[in-house]
Amino acid sequence: MSEKLKRTRSSGNVFADLGFPRGEAENLKLRASLMMRIEDFYRKSGLTQAEAAKRLGLTQPRLNLLLKGKIDLFSLDALVNIATRAGMSIRLAVREAA
């Protein structure tokens, strides 16, 4: 059987595409982005989880949760603080929605 697949263009925010309300989708998108950048920092650092956790002001189990992508356990505020401890500079750009 050859059924045609229907393609849907992404909005640019997977969370919005999944049906989350606009505000929550934007918050989740920002948190996911920060979590990925923090994970990149950890992977490139060469540090053990315990060493990286100490540098980031976390416990090792908490860092492990972040690395596992447990987005619901981290607020945007907490992730900004963690990223800052990793030596990152955070900027927020606000513009009108299209």
Secondary structure, 3 states (H helix, E strand, C coil): CCCCCCCCCCCCCHHHHCCCCHHHHHHHHHHHHHHHHHHHHHHHHCCCHHHHHHHHCCCHHHHHHHHCCCHHHCCHHHHHHHHHHCCCCCCCCCCCCC
